[in-house]
């Protein structure tokens, strides 16, 4: 499945990934500085949520494209695509 996203969708996903990147860098710095465990875990959870949101946005976009793709409907590959999308959703669970 090819990743084709509109410019605004792409910008949103990239921003979320950059936010997660910054949060992960913060977690590494906190660990290196010997910061409080609770603070580290809180920051790590925030990074995880940012990654999850980016992943769900990518999957949702893929689902939207698959549902509107006339070639997919004509080729009879709906069940295969459903299985692939289900697997993607579960990979983020």
C-alpha positions, 0 to 999 in steps of 0.5 A: 500500500503506497503512502499518498497523503494530502499536504495538510495531512502530511504536515500534521503527521510530520509535526506529530513525529517531530514532537515525538522525536523531541520528547524522546530526546528529552527522555534520553537527556532526563535519563542521562541526568538521573532525573526522577523516574516518574518524570521520565515515565510521564515524558515517555508516555507523551512520546508514545501517544504522539507516535500512536496519533501519527500512526493512526493518522497514516492508517486512517489516510490509507483506509480513506484512499483504499475505500475510494480507490475504484481499482481496488473495488474492481479488482476484488482485493477488498478482503486482502486490503481489509486484512492488511488494514486490520493488521496495521491497526493491531500493530499500534494496539 
